[in-house]
């Protein structure tokens, strides 16, 4: 077994007898590794979804209005009289 997979406890009684107990922590290490994998996967999925929603909001709230304004400016640059009409949407 690997060094991290077992624990040894040593104790000496009052009358000089030495006790040594060793037990395996392999099952605990395996469960802990699986929990860490699940936690990492959850965080990656959560960050991915947050990124998608942030990008969508930025597109709707910032970029789409800017693109519409640029199109209106290009239209007005071609024909300045268009600005006086209500046809610009």
Secondary structure, 3 states (H helix, E strand, C coil): CCHHHEEEEEEECCCCCEEEEEEECHHHHHHHHHHHHHHHHHHHHHHHHHHHHHHHHHHHHHHHHHHHHHHHHHHHHHCHHHHHCCCCC
